[in-house]
Amino acid sequence: MLKEYKTVSEVVGPLMVVEGVEGVKYEELVEIETQTGEKRRGRVLEVNGDRAMIQLFEGSSGINLKNTSVRFLGRPLELGVSPDMIGRIFDGLGRPKDNGPKIIAEKKIDVNGVPMNPVSRDYPDEFIQTGISCIDGLNTLVRGQKLPIFSGSGLPHNQVAAQIARQANVLGSSEKFAVVFAAMGITFEEAQFFIDDFTKTGAIDRAVLFMNLADDPAIERIATPRMALTCAEYLAFEKDMHVLVILTDMTNYAEALRETSAARKEVPGRRGYPGYLYTDLASLYERAGRVRGRKGSITQIPILTMPEDDITHPIPDLTGYITEGQIILSRTLYKRGLEPPINAVPSLSRLKDKGIGKGKTREDHADTMNQIYAGYTAGIEARELATILGDSALSDADIAFAKFAEAFDAKYVDQGYNNNRSIIDTLDLGWDLLKIIPRSELKRIREEYLDKYLPLDDKGAE
């Protein structure tokens, strides 16, 4: 029989202090019964002597100190997992919210996870096709990678997230693929957009959705990504599936951390965020990867909105240190009407070289990727030069590069949210655009590939 405590001494925001406790452990799950008989859940954040500090998942409104009883359940917050979770929608604490039947759990797993042993990690080297040219062609996503999307308030990161969730697959593989989608602090309209998009396109049939809405308690947000990653680990490492985890919006998650930290009266770090923001984010991001001897994998795409579009803000700054690159959405391209507005120049995938080439994408991928990037940056510089000095100051090569940059934005970047391009389509489109540049300027592509994909009688501007 669990001991019941009626010694609540303090409630501050989402936190509660209980006195006179015995045998309580960190991260232990707690059941709170209010004076009205309503039951809420929480977890132990801190134990100091016989005092326990509890984090309330459903918030503290309406709690009466004298008539509230607390029971410590002797186990951490757990998620009941089953293959039947695929195709279902859950709230931020893993409870079904799609009016479907209750999940009969195959087992219950601690949502805090166990760190992946670095020695047992396998190096990510298999291409994942997202169907978006700017990612597949220039900033390739590799199975087991962590590749965040840096966005800004009002930019269409939701459409990009839905497009990736809809289109992503492992090329040339018959292995099972699933998407685990976790939304934190989003509005009802945004949640409905994702649900409608997944349902209408059939993507829901291979997806698990965890939804924490903006009007849900902020503290629930801290548990939501852990629920999603626990589900992903189960599907990947016990059911041998390739799992893509999309987490949006990590900024809302960090705000919930800051709120809890302030309630605990902790000394704030940069911009008021707790000093442990880096380690907390790492505890989520580092749950992606591949394990030697296991067929499954977890690939992560965290999405975050940079406050005031500031890439030096603590959340994108620390995320960039932990993850392997970033995809950046541009407000300038968005204002020009490009869909999706991915800015290829500052975007980076540090593992792209491992997932491309013969047998993975195509032999010419690395060369064309480097040439397109070089051509686009040269074109941007040429356009800026023309703005300052006029078109007459440009050489013939500069004019060609400027035309290439224009065509690149119009055809390569601006593909829309419903256009699913294969990697071969993306590579062929790259060659079509490279015809604009004189062959003599294509210095980053080997002659053998120029002869094969850009024959002498079809060399565009030369």
Beta strands, then each sheet from edge to edge (+ up, - down):
strand 1: 4-5
strand 2: 8-12
strand 3: 15-18
strand 4: 28-33
strand 5: 39-48
strand 6: 51-56
strand 7: 69-76
strand 8: 78-81
strand 9: 89-91
strand 10: 107-110
strand 11: 121-122
strand 12: 127-129
strand 13: 141-142
strand 14: 149-151
strand 15: 169-170
strand 16: 177-186
strand 17: 207-213
strand 18: 242-248
strand 19: 289-291
strand 20: 297-305
strand 21: 325-328
strand 22: 348-349
sheet 1: 1+ 7- 4+ 5- 6+ 3- 2+
sheet 2: 8+ 10-
sheet 3: 9+ 17+ 16+ 18+ 20+ 14+ 21+ 22-
sheet 4: 9+ 17+ 16+ 18+ 20+ 19- 11+
sheet 5: 13+ 12- 15+
end
